[in-house]
Amino acid sequence: MSVKNKVETICTEIFKNQGADISMIQYIDFIEDYDMDSLTFISLVVEIEDSLGIIFDDDDLRMENFGSVDSIVKMVVDRITKK
């Protein structure tokens, strides 16, 4: 499974209460469309870190960096390549 597929699956699960659908999740702005709050943001970060075996730098932990599937994939790939 690709990084993007893993991130899409995680995001769909995290935002299931907002009606997230795997086929549309890549087009969603989590902050604007789903009103991502700090608790959801933390849940998303922890789930991504646990599922992908990475740890984000503190400097990267800004909600706007996790606003969409594409931005999360970029963060994950950057993190993986820094290992």
Biopython code that builds the backbone (N, CA, C, O; Angstrom):
import numpy as np
from Bio.PDB.StructureBuilder import StructureBuilder

atoms = [
    (1, "MET", "N", (0.854, -1.179, 0.000)),
    (1, "MET", "CA", (0.000, 0.000, 0.000)),
    (1, "MET", "C", (0.898, 1.241, 0.000)),
    (1, "MET", "O", (1.851, 1.319, 0.776)),
    (2, "SER", "N", (0.601, 2.191, -0.853)),
    (2, "SER", "CA", (1.409, 3.404, -0.965)),
    (2, "SER", "C", (1.162, 4.322, 0.239)),
    (2, "SER", "O", (0.179, 4.174, 0.966)),
    (3, "VAL", "N", (2.071, 5.260, 0.423)),
    (3, "VAL", "CA", (1.925, 6.239, 1.498)),
    (3, "VAL", "C", (0.610, 6.990, 1.330)),
    (3, "VAL", "O", (-0.116, 7.205, 2.301)),
    (4, "LYS", "N", (0.305, 7.388, 0.100)),
    (4, "LYS", "CA", (-0.933, 8.141, -0.136)),
    (4, "LYS", "C", (-2.161, 7.306, 0.231)),
    (4, "LYS", "O", (-3.096, 7.827, 0.838)),
    (5, "ASN", "N", (-2.173, 6.033, -0.124)),
    (5, "ASN", "CA", (-3.310, 5.170, 0.216)),
    (5, "ASN", "C", (-3.448, 5.019, 1.724)),
    (5, "ASN", "O", (-4.558, 5.035, 2.255)),
    (6, "LYS", "N", (-2.322, 4.871, 2.415)),
    (6, "LYS", "CA", (-2.355, 4.753, 3.875)),
    (6, "LYS", "C", (-2.901, 6.029, 4.501)),
    (6, "LYS", "O", (-3.738, 5.975, 5.402)),
    (7, "VAL", "N", (-2.427, 7.179, 4.022)),
    (7, "VAL", "CA", (-2.895, 8.458, 4.555)),
    (7, "VAL", "C", (-4.381, 8.641, 4.270)),
    (7, "VAL", "O", (-5.124, 9.093, 5.142)),
    (8, "GLU", "N", (-4.821, 8.301, 3.075)),
    (8, "GLU", "CA", (-6.251, 8.403, 2.745)),
    (8, "GLU", "C", (-7.091, 7.534, 3.673)),
    (8, "GLU", "O", (-8.146, 7.962, 4.142)),
    (9, "THR", "N", (-6.632, 6.334, 3.935)),
    (9, "THR", "CA", (-7.368, 5.423, 4.817)),
    (9, "THR", "C", (-7.438, 5.978, 6.234)),
    (9, "THR", "O", (-8.498, 5.955, 6.860)),
    (10, "ILE", "N", (-6.321, 6.472, 6.737)),
    (10, "ILE", "CA", (-6.285, 7.058, 8.084)),
    (10, "ILE", "C", (-7.218, 8.263, 8.171)),
    (10, "ILE", "O", (-7.998, 8.379, 9.116)),
    (11, "CYS", "N", (-7.141, 9.149, 7.198)),
    (11, "CYS", "CA", (-7.972, 10.352, 7.200)),
    (11, "CYS", "C", (-9.459, 10.012, 7.105)),
    (11, "CYS", "O", (-10.290, 10.640, 7.761)),
    (12, "THR", "N", (-9.779, 9.033, 6.301)),
    (12, "THR", "CA", (-11.179, 8.617, 6.178)),
    (12, "THR", "C", (-11.697, 8.112, 7.520)),
    (12, "THR", "O", (-12.831, 8.402, 7.900)),
    (13, "GLU", "N", (-10.880, 7.369, 8.227)),
    (13, "GLU", "CA", (-11.276, 6.850, 9.543)),
    (13, "GLU", "C", (-11.412, 7.989, 10.562)),
    (13, "GLU", "O", (-12.389, 8.043, 11.309)),
    (14, "ILE", "N", (-10.440, 8.888, 10.587)),
    (14, "ILE", "CA", (-10.461, 9.998, 11.552)),
    (14, "ILE", "C", (-11.681, 10.898, 11.318)),
    (14, "ILE", "O", (-12.292, 11.377, 12.273)),
    (15, "PHE", "N", (-12.030, 11.123, 10.062)),
    (15, "PHE", "CA", (-13.119, 12.042, 9.733)),
    (15, "PHE", "C", (-14.422, 11.333, 9.361)),
    (15, "PHE", "O", (-15.272, 11.919, 8.690)),
    (16, "LYS", "N", (-14.586, 10.094, 9.784)),
    (16, "LYS", "CA", (-15.799, 9.343, 9.424)),
    (16, "LYS", "C", (-17.067, 9.990, 9.981)),
    (16, "LYS", "O", (-18.124, 9.902, 9.355)),
    (17, "ASN", "N", (-16.983, 10.633, 11.134)),
    (17, "ASN", "CA", (-18.162, 11.290, 11.703)),
    (17, "ASN", "C", (-18.605, 12.509, 10.904)),
    (17, "ASN", "O", (-19.746, 12.953, 11.031)),
    (18, "GLN", "N", (-17.713, 13.051, 10.085)),
    (18, "GLN", "CA", (-18.063, 14.167, 9.209)),
    (18, "GLN", "C", (-18.526, 13.677, 7.840)),
    (18, "GLN", "O", (-18.802, 14.484, 6.953)),
    (19, "GLY", "N", (-18.613, 12.372, 7.665)),
    (19, "GLY", "CA", (-19.075, 11.809, 6.407)),
    (19, "GLY", "C", (-17.975, 11.568, 5.394)),
    (19, "GLY", "O", (-18.236, 11.496, 4.193)),
    (20, "ALA", "N", (-16.739, 11.443, 5.875)),
    (20, "ALA", "CA", (-15.613, 11.229, 4.956)),
    (20, "ALA", "C", (-15.806, 9.950, 4.156)),
    (20, "ALA", "O", (-16.263, 8.930, 4.670)),
    (21, "ASP", "N", (-15.445, 10.037, 2.889)),
    (21, "ASP", "CA", (-15.543, 8.910, 1.969)),
    (21, "ASP", "C", (-14.190, 8.748, 1.288)),
    (21, "ASP", "O", (-13.603, 9.725, 0.824)),
    (22, "ILE", "N", (-13.699, 7.520, 1.230)),
    (22, "ILE", "CA", (-12.364, 7.260, 0.681)),
    (22, "ILE", "C", (-12.209, 7.782, -0.742)),
    (22, "ILE", "O", (-11.113, 8.178, -1.139)),
    (23, "SER", "N", (-13.282, 7.787, -1.506)),
    (23, "SER", "CA", (-13.189, 8.230, -2.903)),
    (23, "SER", "C", (-13.094, 9.758, -3.033)),
    (23, "SER", "O", (-12.686, 10.266, -4.078)),
    (24, "MET", "N", (-13.465, 10.479, -1.989)),
    (24, "MET", "CA", (-13.469, 11.944, -2.051)),
    (24, "MET", "C", (-12.470, 12.587, -1.084)),
    (24, "MET", "O", (-12.251, 13.797, -1.147)),
    (25, "ILE", "N", (-11.865, 11.805, -0.198)),
    (25, "ILE", "CA", (-11.043, 12.359, 0.878)),
    (25, "ILE", "C", (-9.884, 13.208, 0.359)),
    (25, "ILE", "O", (-9.481, 14.164, 1.021)),
    (26, "GLN", "N", (-9.344, 12.877, -0.812)),
    (26, "GLN", "CA", (-8.205, 13.640, -1.323)),
    (26, "GLN", "C", (-8.580, 15.058, -1.745)),
    (26, "GLN", "O", (-7.698, 15.893, -1.943)),
    (27, "TYR", "N", (-9.862, 15.339, -1.885)),
    (27, "TYR", "CA", (-10.313, 16.661, -2.316)),
    (27, "TYR", "C", (-10.777, 17.544, -1.154)),
    (27, "TYR", "O", (-11.186, 18.685, -1.368)),
    (28, "ILE", "N", (-10.717, 17.029, 0.053)),
    (28, "ILE", "CA", (-11.264, 17.721, 1.217)),
    (28, "ILE", "C", (-10.190, 18.565, 1.902)),
    (28, "ILE", "O", (-9.048, 18.133, 2.054)),
    (29, "ASP", "N", (-10.572, 19.762, 2.309)),
    (29, "ASP", "CA", (-9.738, 20.596, 3.169)),
    (29, "ASP", "C", (-10.235, 20.337, 4.589)),
    (29, "ASP", "O", (-11.330, 20.764, 4.954)),
    (30, "PHE", "N", (-9.438, 19.648, 5.381)),
    (30, "PHE", "CA", (-9.889, 19.215, 6.699)),
    (30, "PHE", "C", (-10.181, 20.385, 7.634)),
    (30, "PHE", "O", (-11.053, 20.285, 8.498)),
    (31, "ILE", "N", (-9.473, 21.473, 7.470)),
    (31, "ILE", "CA", (-9.683, 22.637, 8.333)),
    (31, "ILE", "C", (-10.954, 23.376, 7.924)),
    (31, "ILE", "O", (-11.794, 23.690, 8.767)),
    (32, "GLU", "N", (-11.089, 23.647, 6.644)),
    (32, "GLU", "CA", (-12.239, 24.414, 6.154)),
    (32, "GLU", "C", (-13.517, 23.570, 6.041)),
    (32, "GLU", "O", (-14.579, 23.972, 6.515)),
    (33, "ASP", "N", (-13.400, 22.403, 5.412)),
    (33, "ASP", "CA", (-14.589, 21.593, 5.126)),
    (33, "ASP", "C", (-15.074, 20.784, 6.330)),
    (33, "ASP", "O", (-16.276, 20.588, 6.510)),
    (34, "TYR", "N", (-14.143, 20.322, 7.143)),
    (34, "TYR", "CA", (-14.511, 19.460, 8.274)),
    (34, "TYR", "C", (-14.281, 20.121, 9.628)),
    (34, "TYR", "O", (-14.432, 19.470, 10.662)),
    (35, "ASP", "N", (-13.918, 21.404, 9.641)),
    (35, "ASP", "CA", (-13.700, 22.140, 10.889)),
    (35, "ASP", "C", (-12.810, 21.373, 11.869)),
    (35, "ASP", "O", (-13.151, 21.199, 13.039)),
    (36, "MET", "N", (-11.656, 20.919, 11.359)),
    (36, "MET", "CA", (-10.736, 20.171, 12.208)),
    (36, "MET", "C", (-10.367, 20.999, 13.436)),
    (36, "MET", "O", (-9.910, 22.136, 13.318)),
    (37, "ASP", "N", (-10.574, 20.414, 14.617)),
    (37, "ASP", "CA", (-10.197, 21.086, 15.851)),
    (37, "ASP", "C", (-8.904, 20.483, 16.385)),
    (37, "ASP", "O", (-8.352, 19.559, 15.787)),
    (38, "SER", "N", (-8.427, 20.997, 17.497)),
    (38, "SER", "CA", (-7.137, 20.559, 18.029)),
    (38, "SER", "C", (-7.148, 19.094, 18.455)),
    (38, "SER", "O", (-6.142, 18.403, 18.295)),
    (39, "LEU", "N", (-8.252, 18.613, 18.987)),
    (39, "LEU", "CA", (-8.334, 17.208, 19.393)),
    (39, "LEU", "C", (-8.266, 16.277, 18.182)),
    (39, "LEU", "O", (-7.572, 15.261, 18.216)),
    (40, "THR", "N", (-8.973, 16.618, 17.132)),
    (40, "THR", "CA", (-8.938, 15.832, 15.904)),
    (40, "THR", "C", (-7.557, 15.891, 15.275)),
    (40, "THR", "O", (-7.052, 14.891, 14.764)),
    (41, "PHE", "N", (-6.955, 17.063, 15.317)),
    (41, "PHE", "CA", (-5.600, 17.232, 14.786)),
    (41, "PHE", "C", (-4.618, 16.314, 15.508)),
    (41, "PHE", "O", (-3.827, 15.622, 14.866)),
    (42, "ILE", "N", (-4.663, 16.305, 16.822)),
    (42, "ILE", "CA", (-3.770, 15.439, 17.602)),
    (42, "ILE", "C", (-4.034, 13.972, 17.284)),
    (42, "ILE", "O", (-3.095, 13.191, 17.130)),
    (43, "SER", "N", (-5.296, 13.595, 17.186)),
    (43, "SER", "CA", (-5.644, 12.205, 16.841)),
    (43, "SER", "C", (-5.075, 11.824, 15.481)),
    (43, "SER", "O", (-4.556, 10.723, 15.302)),
    (44, "LEU", "N", (-5.175, 12.736, 14.530)),
    (44, "LEU", "CA", (-4.662, 12.495, 13.184)),
    (44, "LEU", "C", (-3.142, 12.320, 13.204)),
    (44, "LEU", "O", (-2.616, 11.387, 12.598)),
    (45, "VAL", "N", (-2.449, 13.201, 13.889)),
    (45, "VAL", "CA", (-0.986, 13.124, 13.961)),
    (45, "VAL", "C", (-0.552, 11.818, 14.612)),
    (45, "VAL", "O", (0.325, 11.127, 14.093)),
    (46, "VAL", "N", (-1.155, 11.477, 15.740)),
    (46, "VAL", "CA", (-0.785, 10.252, 16.462)),
    (46, "VAL", "C", (-1.057, 9.024, 15.609)),
    (46, "VAL", "O", (-0.231, 8.113, 15.562)),
    (47, "GLU", "N", (-2.184, 8.984, 14.943)),
    (47, "GLU", "CA", (-2.528, 7.829, 14.107)),
    (47, "GLU", "C", (-1.555, 7.678, 12.941)),
    (47, "GLU", "O", (-1.142, 6.565, 12.615)),
    (48, "ILE", "N", (-1.193, 8.781, 12.320)),
    (48, "ILE", "CA", (-0.237, 8.735, 11.208)),
    (48, "ILE", "C", (1.126, 8.267, 11.706)),
    (48, "ILE", "O", (1.752, 7.399, 11.097)),
    (49, "GLU", "N", (1.582, 8.846, 12.815)),
    (49, "GLU", "CA", (2.880, 8.448, 13.362)),
    (49, "GLU", "C", (2.896, 6.964, 13.721)),
    (49, "GLU", "O", (3.839, 6.251, 13.377)),
    (50, "ASP", "N", (1.861, 6.500, 14.407)),
    (50, "ASP", "CA", (1.789, 5.089, 14.819)),
    (50, "ASP", "C", (1.701, 4.153, 13.623)),
    (50, "ASP", "O", (2.399, 3.140, 13.566)),
    (51, "SER", "N", (0.851, 4.490, 12.677)),
    (51, "SER", "CA", (0.615, 3.610, 11.527)),
    (51, "SER", "C", (1.805, 3.540, 10.580)),
    (51, "SER", "O", (2.062, 2.499, 9.976)),
    (52, "LEU", "N", (2.529, 4.644, 10.452)),
    (52, "LEU", "CA", (3.623, 4.704, 9.487)),
    (52, "LEU", "C", (5.004, 4.610, 10.130)),
    (52, "LEU", "O", (6.018, 4.638, 9.432)),
    (53, "GLY", "N", (5.046, 4.500, 11.454)),
    (53, "GLY", "CA", (6.313, 4.331, 12.146)),
    (53, "GLY", "C", (7.236, 5.529, 12.033)),
    (53, "GLY", "O", (8.448, 5.376, 11.882)),
    (54, "ILE", "N", (6.663, 6.717, 12.106)),
    (54, "ILE", "CA", (7.454, 7.948, 12.013)),
    (54, "ILE", "C", (7.143, 8.842, 13.194)),
    (54, "ILE", "O", (6.171, 8.620, 13.916)),
    (55, "ILE", "N", (7.970, 9.852, 13.387)),
    (55, "ILE", "CA", (7.705, 10.889, 14.382)),
    (55, "ILE", "C", (7.997, 12.225, 13.712)),
    (55, "ILE", "O", (9.093, 12.460, 13.203)),
    (56, "PHE", "N", (6.995, 13.091, 13.726)),
    (56, "PHE", "CA", (7.163, 14.421, 13.130)),
    (56, "PHE", "C", (7.976, 15.306, 14.062)),
    (56, "PHE", "O", (7.895, 15.169, 15.282)),
    (57, "ASP", "N", (8.758, 16.212, 13.487)),
    (57, "ASP", "CA", (9.460, 17.223, 14.270)),
    (57, "ASP", "C", (8.431, 18.176, 14.862)),
    (57, "ASP", "O", (7.383, 18.421, 14.265)),
    (58, "ASP", "N", (8.739, 18.713, 16.045)),
    (58, "ASP", "CA", (7.828, 19.663, 16.684)),
    (58, "ASP", "C", (7.516, 20.855, 15.782)),
    (58, "ASP", "O", (6.396, 21.367, 15.784)),
    (59, "ASP", "N", (8.507, 21.290, 15.017)),
    (59, "ASP", "CA", (8.322, 22.437, 14.119)),
    (59, "ASP", "C", (7.291, 22.161, 13.020)),
    (59, "ASP", "O", (6.705, 23.093, 12.469)),
    (60, "ASP", "N", (7.074, 20.895, 12.705)),
    (60, "ASP", "CA", (6.132, 20.516, 11.651)),
    (60, "ASP", "C", (4.695, 20.416, 12.152)),
    (60, "ASP", "O", (3.761, 20.343, 11.354)),
    (61, "LEU", "N", (4.518, 20.413, 13.463)),
    (61, "LEU", "CA", (3.200, 20.165, 14.043)),
    (61, "LEU", "C", (2.349, 21.434, 14.091)),
    (61, "LEU", "O", (2.038, 21.970, 15.155)),
    (62, "ARG", "N", (1.994, 21.882, 12.903)),
    (62, "ARG", "CA", (1.068, 22.992, 12.733)),
    (62, "ARG", "C", (-0.134, 22.465, 11.966)),
    (62, "ARG", "O", (0.019, 21.733, 10.989)),
    (63, "MET", "N", (-1.312, 22.832, 12.401)),
    (63, "MET", "CA", (-2.534, 22.296, 11.814)),
    (63, "MET", "C", (-2.578, 22.498, 10.297)),
    (63, "MET", "O", (-3.044, 21.619, 9.572)),
    (64, "GLU", "N", (-2.103, 23.633, 9.818)),
    (64, "GLU", "CA", (-2.165, 23.888, 8.374)),
    (64, "GLU", "C", (-1.310, 22.914, 7.572)),
    (64, "GLU", "O", (-1.559, 22.722, 6.382)),
    (65, "ASN", "N", (-0.310, 22.296, 8.195)),
    (65, "ASN", "CA", (0.493, 21.280, 7.512)),
    (65, "ASN", "C", (-0.268, 19.968, 7.317)),
    (65, "ASN", "O", (0.155, 19.104, 6.549)),
    (66, "PHE", "N", (-1.386, 19.831, 8.013)),
    (66, "PHE", "CA", (-2.166, 18.601, 7.966)),
    (66, "PHE", "C", (-3.588, 18.881, 7.474)),
    (66, "PHE", "O", (-4.537, 18.213, 7.885)),
    (67, "GLY", "N", (-3.724, 19.860, 6.604)),
    (67, "GLY", "CA", (-5.036, 20.282, 6.142)),
    (67, "GLY", "C", (-5.622, 19.476, 5.001)),
    (67, "GLY", "O", (-6.816, 19.578, 4.718)),
    (68, "SER", "N", (-4.790, 18.669, 4.338)),
    (68, "SER", "CA", (-5.289, 17.872, 3.208)),
    (68, "SER", "C", (-4.453, 16.608, 3.065)),
    (68, "SER", "O", (-3.367, 16.503, 3.636)),
    (69, "VAL", "N", (-4.958, 15.664, 2.311)),
    (69, "VAL", "CA", (-4.212, 14.431, 2.056)),
    (69, "VAL", "C", (-2.869, 14.756, 1.431)),
    (69, "VAL", "O", (-1.845, 14.220, 1.856)),
    (70, "ASP", "N", (-2.852, 15.621, 0.432)),
    (70, "ASP", "CA", (-1.593, 15.943, -0.256)),
    (70, "ASP", "C", (-0.567, 16.574, 0.680)),
    (70, "ASP", "O", (0.617, 16.242, 0.613)),
    (71, "SER", "N", (-1.006, 17.477, 1.549)),
    (71, "SER", "CA", (-0.059, 18.103, 2.470)),
    (71, "SER", "C", (0.468, 17.102, 3.490)),
    (71, "SER", "O", (1.631, 17.173, 3.888)),
    (72, "ILE", "N", (-0.379, 16.174, 3.913)),
    (72, "ILE", "CA", (0.057, 15.135, 4.857)),
    (72, "ILE", "C", (1.039, 14.187, 4.177)),
    (72, "ILE", "O", (2.062, 13.831, 4.762)),
    (73, "VAL", "N", (0.738, 13.779, 2.960)),
    (73, "VAL", "CA", (1.640, 12.886, 2.220)),
    (73, "VAL", "C", (3.008, 13.543, 2.074)),
    (73, "VAL", "O", (4.033, 12.884, 2.252)),
    (74, "LYS", "N", (3.033, 14.826, 1.755)),
    (74, "LYS", "CA", (4.310, 15.543, 1.631)),
    (74, "LYS", "C", (5.067, 15.510, 2.954)),
    (74, "LYS", "O", (6.271, 15.258, 2.971)),
    (75, "MET", "N", (4.376, 15.762, 4.055)),
    (75, "MET", "CA", (5.022, 15.730, 5.373)),
    (75, "MET", "C", (5.580, 14.342, 5.671)),
    (75, "MET", "O", (6.702, 14.214, 6.162)),
    (76, "VAL", "N", (4.799, 13.306, 5.376)),
    (76, "VAL", "CA", (5.230, 11.931, 5.639)),
    (76, "VAL", "C", (6.454, 11.583, 4.801)),
    (76, "VAL", "O", (7.432, 11.048, 5.323)),
    (77, "VAL", "N", (6.406, 11.882, 3.511)),
    (77, "VAL", "CA", (7.527, 11.570, 2.621)),
    (77, "VAL", "C", (8.781, 12.330, 3.079)),
    (77, "VAL", "O", (9.874, 11.763, 3.101)),
    (78, "ASP", "N", (8.625, 13.603, 3.441)),
    (78, "ASP", "CA", (9.766, 14.365, 3.954)),
    (78, "ASP", "C", (10.339, 13.711, 5.203)),
    (78, "ASP", "O", (11.556, 13.637, 5.368)),
    (79, "ARG", "N", (9.472, 13.243, 6.070)),
    (79, "ARG", "CA", (9.893, 12.602, 7.327)),
    (79, "ARG", "C", (10.616, 11.285, 7.041)),
    (79, "ARG", "O", (11.644, 10.992, 7.651)),
    (80, "ILE", "N", (10.082, 10.502, 6.120)),
    (80, "ILE", "CA", (10.672, 9.200, 5.783)),
    (80, "ILE", "C", (12.061, 9.400, 5.169)),
    (80, "ILE", "O", (12.991, 8.656, 5.479)),
    (81, "THR", "N", (12.197, 10.390, 4.313)),
    (81, "THR", "CA", (13.474, 10.609, 3.650)),
    (81, "THR", "C", (14.521, 11.191, 4.597)),
    (81, "THR", "O", (15.714, 11.125, 4.301)),
    (82, "LYS", "N", (14.106, 11.757, 5.723)),
    (82, "LYS", "CA", (15.044, 12.291, 6.721)),
    (82, "LYS", "C", (15.565, 11.204, 7.653)),
    (82, "LYS", "O", (16.540, 11.432, 8.369)),
    (83, "LYS", "N", (14.944, 10.034, 7.663)),
    (83, "LYS", "CA", (15.345, 8.954, 8.581)),
    (83, "LYS", "C", (16.771, 8.561, 8.383)),
    (83, "LYS", "O", (17.267, 7.669, 9.071)),
]
sb = StructureBuilder()
sb.init_structure("model")
sb.init_model(0)
sb.init_chain("A")
sb.init_seg("    ")
for serial, (resi, resn, name, xyz) in enumerate(atoms, 1):
    if name == "N":
        sb.init_residue(resn, " ", resi, " ")
    sb.init_atom(name, np.array(xyz, "f"), 0.0, 1.0, " ", f" {name:<3s}", serial, name[0])
structure = sb.get_structure()
